[in-house]
């Protein structure tokens, strides 16, 4: 299955190659707001791609979907663009009004389709401005994370950790996560996992990001 092979190459294999080249790699989707990247961090099914698509529907550019490579050594850390598509379940694509001619199957073992998001796709790296760790809740709100909590979430949602087991790779990645905690604000985004709440969640993030961009 060529489509399944493509998914493996662009997922775990790509993550290993990026890690070997010195990038920190996370389970995260990210978008472009005012020439800066904000990221949604979390495991499968937590809504990373859904949020990225919801922002794309509002006119923002998508930077990465599910695999986010960050160059930590630069200040601020830089997010490198991934592939201009977002993987969505059919109900999400329908809710957000994705046109059929912009969708194509991911592979035969999933119901997800990929949506092309080439409009406003960045041609180079963007500074990482904020990370939102996703969590399910009965209401939509954003809470700051303490440094220790933020570090644990970064490690938990790192990619290719189990595939690169040598001490240098592991210790290097832990140092990268510790550095990222000091460089980038990290919050927990609690949200109801219902599609009808997406406009409210997008507005909540826009307002929160504005506070960071324009402090009083």
N, C-alpha and C positions, 0 to 999 in steps of 0.2 A: 504494500500500500504506500505509494509515493507520498500521499498527504500525511500519513502517520509518520513516515520517516522525516518529512520536513518539520513536523512538530517536535520530534526528538532533537533534531539538529538545532532548531531555533530555541529550544528550551534547555535541557540539561547539558548538551554538548557545548552549546554556545556559552552557557554559564561557566563551564570549566575553562574554556579558552580565555574568557574574560578574566577569570580569577588568576590564571597563569600569567596574564599580562599585567597584573598589579591592580586591577579594578576591584572594588568592593561590589558585590552583586546581591541584590535583594529581590524577594517576592514583592514586587511593587509596580503599580502603574503610576504614571506621572503626566501632568499637563503643564502647559505654558501659560502663565499669567504674568503679563507685563515683562516679558523677556526673562522670567525666572521660573524654575520648575518647582512645583509642589507635588508631593508624592503621597500615595495611598498604600499603606503597608499592611499585609495580612495574608493568610493562607488561602487556599482554594475555596471558593464559595462565599467569601466575605464581601464581595462587591467591588473589588478594585477596578475591574474592567467596566462595570456598570457606571461607576462614578466618573471614570475617564470619558466614557461615551456621553454621559449627561452634560459634562462640561463642553465636550465637542459640539453637542447640539445647541449650546449657548454661544458658539462662536470661538471657543478657545481651541488651541492646537494640542494634540496628543503628542507626548514625547516618547513614552514607553508603555508597553502593556505586559505586565506580569514579570518581565525580566528587566530590572533597572541596574545599569552599570554606573558606578560613581567613582570619579577620580578624586580620592581623598586628599592627596598631597597638595592640591591647589586650594587657595583661600579666596572666596568660598569654594567648597567642594563642587565639582562639575558633574552634571548628569549628561550622559551621551545618548543621543537619539537611538531608539531601537528600530523596529520595523513598522511602517505606517498602516497598521491594522489593529482592530480590537475584537476579541473573541466574546460573543454574546449568545445567550440562550434566545430562542425565537420570541418568547413573550417580552423580553427586555427590548429586543430590536423593534418589535411592533409598537411597544409603548413609546419609544423614542422616535418613531417615524422613520426608521432607516429604509431607504429605497432598495427594492429587490435587486436592481442592477448593480448595487455597490456591495452585495453580500456574496459569499461563496463558502462551501462547506469546509470545515477544518479538517476532519477525517472521519472515517466510517464508524469509529468507536465513541463518538460524542455527538450530542444533539446541537452543539454550539456551531454557529456560523461566524466567519470572520467578516468584519465590516471595514472596508478601506477608509482610512482617515487621512488622506494625503493633503487636504486643505490645511494650510498653516503648519505643516509638519516642519520642524526646525532642521536646518542644514548643518548645524554645529552644536556643540555642547552648551548647556545653560547652567547658571548657578543654581544650586539647590537651596531654596529659601525656607522650606517648611516640610515636615513629615507628619502625616496623620496616621496613627495606628488604628485600624478599624476594629470595632467591637459591636455586638448586637445589644440592643437596649429597648426599653419601652418608650423612650423619648429620644429626641435628637439634640445632642449637646456636645460641646468640645471642652475637654479638661486637660490642663497641662500635666505632663509626666515628669516625675522626679528623675534625676540622672540615672539612678540604678535601674528603675523600671524601664527607662528608654533603652539602656544598654541591653537589658534582657530581651526586649522586643526586637531589637536589631539583630541580635545573635539568633533568636528563634526563627526569624523570617529571612535568614540568609540563604542563598542558593549555593549548591555544589559543595556544601560543607562535608557531607558524608562521602563525597567522591574524591576529595583531596585531603587525605588523612595524615600527610607528613607534618611533623611539628612546625616547620617553617611556615607552611600555608596556614595552619590553624592559628598559630600565634600571631602571624601577620594580620590575619583577618580580625582577630580580637582587638588588636591595636587600632585597626581602621575603625571599628565600631566605637571604641572609646573616644577616638578623635572626633568622629561625626557627632557624638553626643554634645561635645563642647562647642561645635561649630554651627549647628543647625537646631532651631527650636523643634521639639518633638511633642506632639499632643496625642491624646486619645480621642478619636471621633466615635461617639456612641450614636447609633442610629437604628431606627426601626427598619427592618428588612422588607419594606413594602415599596413597590415602584411608585405609588402615588405620592410618596414623601420626597422623591428626588428633587423637585424644584425647591422645597424648603431646605434640604440639606445643601444644595448648591449655594443658595443664598447665605446660609449659615457660614459656609467656608469662605465665600467672598468677603463677608463682613469681618471674619476673623483675620483673613490675610491682609485686609486693608488696615487693621489695627497695627499689625506688625510692620507694614510698609510705611505707615504714616503715624508714628508714635506721637502721643500728646506732649 
